[in-house]
Amino acid sequence: MDNISKIIKKEIEFRNSLSDIFRCDVRVPNNYSADDKKFFEKIPCVIVCPGFMAFKDWGHFPYIGEKMAQANYCSIVLNYSHNGVEEQRNRITNLEKFAANTVSQELADIRNVIDTITDGNLEEFCIDTENIFLLGHSRGAANALLIASSDKRIKKLVTWASIAYYDRWTAHQKNNWRQSGFLSLSKETESHPIRMKIDYLEDIEKNRVKFDLYKAASRINIPWLIVHGIEDLIAKVSEAEKLFDLSADAQTQLVKIPKVGHIFGTETPTNRNDSTLNNILQLTINWLHNLSRR
């Protein structure tokens, strides 16, 4: 693949319905005309949706954005308005906002980006508004699945290591969560522990039917690539198989990757197995390209 200097990156600020700012990285291939500084043609857009506790500058997400742009897509890698990442781009610092995050809010943020594209407010990137694709990882993949199942503006869907249900806690854990009002995600000895308020749990319980990912899978009628590591211990490969079984499988492809876990070789934000990730990226890009040539 080409050197990353051949792409253009710009951070764009969005505002949700509550006027909360969230930032996304937009990358496009650097093939401007020397005369008029415009692209020769409009290009498809891949919106990349990170999962739980991930964000646009974490781990493999900048790399994914770069490689998608090099493959001649406009890539938009998301932050969410309540993922707690603000001025310090590489860590969660707004713990109150993070604690109040919900699936509903993340879905609204993704739709906000789609609306911005289709309303023509990102014209500078020459996006083909008739070719908007979603690529999500883990919970971000579940979010992408829900949106693609009901939004006709989405033309292709790629889910990496998708969860198949949002409610992933035992009755005992949820009871403790309700009693304390929060779920701790870090050691309580830390001066500023990361927590989730009861808002998240109440949101997924209130919207249990609306957030049913199995039903969403049965409604998908666009090309869908499901990629899953066989050694995934967070979202078992059986979850991917169930989603595939429920889909319109004539347009759905399931690829199970041996010896790969949930984060596809990204052990930490600075420790990335490029071989594993590149293979999955190339698989995804080839799938997108092949469909485009049909």
C-alpha positions in Angstrom: 0.0 0.0 0.0 1.1 3.6 -0.6 2.8 5.9 1.8 0.4 7.8 4.1 1.8 11.1 2.7 -0.5 10.5 -0.3 -3.6 11.2 1.8 -5.1 14.4 3.2 -6.4 14.4 6.8 -8.7 17.0 8.4 -10.3 16.9 11.8 -14.0 18.1 11.6 -16.1 19.2 14.6 -19.7 18.1 14.8 -22.4 19.1 17.3 -25.2 16.8 18.4 -28.7 17.8 19.3 -27.6 18.9 22.8 -24.8 21.0 21.2 -22.1 18.7 22.5 -19.0 18.8 20.3 -17.5 15.6 19.0 -14.6 15.3 16.5 -14.1 13.0 13.6 -11.1 12.5 11.3 -11.8 12.8 7.6 -9.2 11.4 5.2 -9.2 11.5 1.4 -6.7 10.4 -1.3 -4.4 13.2 -2.3 -5.2 13.3 -6.0 -6.2 16.9 -6.5 -6.1 18.5 -9.9 -3.2 21.0 -10.0 -5.4 23.4 -11.9 -8.7 23.6 -10.0 -7.9 21.8 -6.7 -10.9 19.5 -7.1 -11.1 15.7 -7.2 -11.4 14.2 -10.6 -14.5 12.3 -9.4 -16.6 11.8 -6.3 -15.6 8.9 -4.1 -17.5 6.6 -1.8 -17.4 7.3 2.0 -16.5 4.7 4.7 -17.7 5.8 8.1 -15.6 3.9 10.8 -17.4 3.3 14.1 -15.1 2.4 17.1 -16.3 0.2 19.8 -16.5 0.4 23.6 -13.8 2.6 25.2 -12.2 3.1 21.8 -12.0 6.4 19.8 -10.6 7.8 16.6 -7.0 8.2 17.9 -6.9 4.8 19.7 -5.0 1.8 18.6 -5.6 0.7 15.0 -8.3 3.3 14.1 -5.9 6.0 12.6 -4.3 3.3 10.6 -7.7 2.0 9.3 -8.6 5.6 8.3 -5.3 6.0 6.4 -5.5 2.7 4.5 -9.1 3.3 3.5 -8.2 6.7 2.1 -5.2 5.2 0.2 -7.7 2.7 -1.3 -9.6 5.7 -2.8 -12.3 6.1 -0.2 -13.2 9.1 1.9 -12.8 7.6 5.4 -14.4 9.3 8.4 -13.2 7.8 11.7 -15.6 8.8 14.6 -15.4 9.9 18.1 -18.7 9.9 19.9 -20.0 12.9 21.8 -19.9 11.0 25.1 -16.8 8.8 24.8 -14.9 11.2 27.2 -12.2 12.2 24.7 -11.7 15.9 24.3 -8.6 18.1 24.2 -6.2 15.2 25.0 -6.9 13.2 21.9 -5.3 10.0 23.0 -7.1 9.3 26.3 -10.4 9.5 28.1 -10.4 12.6 30.3 -14.0 13.7 30.7 -15.2 10.9 33.0 -18.6 12.5 33.6 -19.5 12.5 30.0 -18.1 9.0 29.5 -20.2 7.8 32.5 -23.4 9.2 30.9 -22.9 7.6 27.5 -25.6 5.4 26.0 -26.2 3.4 22.9 -28.9 5.8 21.9 -26.5 8.7 22.0 -23.9 6.8 19.9 -26.5 6.0 17.3 -27.6 9.6 17.2 -24.0 10.7 16.7 -23.5 8.3 13.8 -26.7 9.6 12.2 -25.6 13.1 12.7 -22.5 12.4 10.6 -24.6 10.7 7.9 -27.0 13.7 7.8 -24.1 16.1 7.5 -22.8 14.1 4.5 -26.1 13.8 2.7 -27.0 17.5 3.4 -23.9 18.5 1.4 -22.0 20.0 4.3 -18.8 18.1 3.5 -18.7 18.9 -0.2 -15.0 19.8 0.1 -14.2 16.1 0.3 -16.1 15.2 -2.9 -18.1 12.4 -1.3 -20.4 10.4 -3.4 -23.5 10.7 -1.2 -25.1 7.7 -3.0 -22.3 5.5 -1.7 -22.0 5.7 2.0 -20.7 2.6 3.8 -20.4 1.7 7.5 -17.5 -0.2 9.0 -17.7 -0.9 12.7 -15.7 -2.8 15.3 -17.3 -4.6 18.4 -20.0 -2.4 19.9 -19.4 0.1 17.0 -20.2 -2.8 14.6 -23.4 -3.4 16.5 -24.3 0.3 16.1 -23.5 0.1 12.4 -25.7 -3.0 12.0 -28.6 -1.2 13.7 -28.3 1.8 11.5 -27.8 -0.1 8.3 -30.9 -2.2 9.0 -33.1 0.9 8.8 -31.3 3.7 6.9 -31.5 3.3 3.2 -28.7 5.8 2.7 -26.2 3.1 3.8 -25.2 0.9 0.8 -22.7 -1.5 2.3 -22.0 -2.8 5.8 -18.8 -4.2 7.3 -18.8 -5.6 10.8 -15.6 -6.6 12.6 -15.8 -8.6 15.8 -19.4 -7.5 16.3 -21.3 -8.2 19.4 -24.7 -9.8 18.8 -26.4 -8.3 21.9 -25.8 -5.2 24.0 -26.8 -6.7 27.4 -23.7 -8.6 28.4 -23.9 -8.6 32.2 -25.2 -11.2 34.7 -28.2 -10.5 36.8 -25.9 -10.2 39.8 -23.7 -7.6 38.1 -26.8 -5.6 37.0 -28.2 -5.7 40.5 -25.0 -4.3 42.0 -25.0 -1.7 39.2 -28.5 -0.6 40.1 -27.7 -0.4 43.8 -24.5 1.6 43.4 -25.7 3.7 40.5 -22.6 3.0 38.4 -20.5 0.2 37.0 -16.8 0.5 37.6 -14.5 -0.2 34.7 -11.2 0.5 36.5 -9.6 -0.1 39.9 -11.5 1.8 42.6 -8.1 2.7 44.1 -7.5 5.0 41.1 -8.0 8.7 41.8 -10.4 9.1 38.9 -11.9 5.7 38.1 -13.8 5.2 34.9 -17.4 4.3 35.4 -20.7 3.9 33.6 -23.8 5.4 35.2 -27.1 3.5 35.3 -28.2 5.4 32.2 -26.5 2.9 29.9 -28.3 -0.1 31.4 -31.6 1.7 31.5 -31.2 2.6 27.8 -30.6 -0.9 26.6 -33.4 -2.3 28.7 -35.9 0.4 27.6 -35.0 -0.2 24.0 -34.6 -3.9 24.1 -36.8 -4.5 21.0 -35.4 -1.5 19.1 -31.8 -2.7 19.9 -32.4 -6.4 18.9 -29.4 -7.1 16.8 -30.7 -10.5 15.6 -33.8 -8.8 14.2 -31.6 -6.1 12.7 -29.6 -8.8 10.9 -32.7 -10.3 9.4 -33.6 -6.8 8.0 -30.3 -6.2 6.2 -30.8 -6.2 2.5 -27.5 -4.7 1.4 -24.1 -6.3 0.9 -22.7 -7.2 4.3 -19.2 -8.5 5.2 -18.9 -10.1 8.6 -15.3 -10.6 9.8 -14.6 -12.4 13.1 -11.6 -13.9 14.9 -12.1 -17.5 15.9 -10.2 -16.9 19.2 -12.4 -13.9 20.1 -13.1 -14.2 23.9 -15.3 -11.1 24.1 -17.7 -11.7 21.3 -17.6 -15.4 20.6 -17.5 -16.5 17.0 -20.9 -18.1 17.5 -22.4 -14.6 17.7 -21.1 -13.9 14.2 -22.4 -17.2 12.9 -25.9 -16.4 14.3 -25.9 -13.0 12.7 -24.9 -14.6 9.4 -27.6 -17.3 9.7 -30.2 -14.6 10.2 -29.1 -12.4 7.3 -30.0 -12.4 3.7 -27.0 -14.6 3.1 -27.0 -14.2 -0.7 -25.5 -10.8 -0.1 -23.7 -11.6 3.2 -20.2 -13.0 3.5 -18.9 -14.4 6.8 -15.1 -14.7 7.1 -13.7 -16.4 10.2 -10.0 -15.6 10.9 -8.0 -18.3 12.6 -5.7 -17.4 15.6 -7.2 -13.9 15.9 -8.9 -12.4 18.9 -11.2 -9.5 19.5 -9.0 -6.5 18.6 -7.3 -8.0 15.6 -3.7 -7.8 16.8 -4.0 -4.4 18.5 -2.8 -5.4 22.0 -2.4 -1.8 23.2 -2.6 1.6 21.5 1.2 1.3 20.7 1.5 -2.4 20.1 -0.1 -3.4 16.8 0.3 -6.5 14.7 0.3 -4.9 11.2 0.4 -8.3 9.5 -2.9 -9.4 11.0 -4.5 -6.0 10.6 -3.2 -5.6 7.1 -4.7 -8.9 6.1 -8.1 -8.0 7.4 -7.9 -4.6 5.9 -7.0 -5.9 2.5 -9.8 -8.5 2.7 -12.2 -5.7 3.5 -10.9 -3.4 0.8 -11.0 -6.2 -1.8 -14.6 -7.0 -0.9 -15.6 -3.3 -1.3 -13.7 -3.0 -4.6 -15.1 -6.2 -6.0 -18.7 -5.2 -5.3 -18.1 -1.8 -6.9 -17.0 -3.4 -10.1 -20.1 -5.6 -10.5 
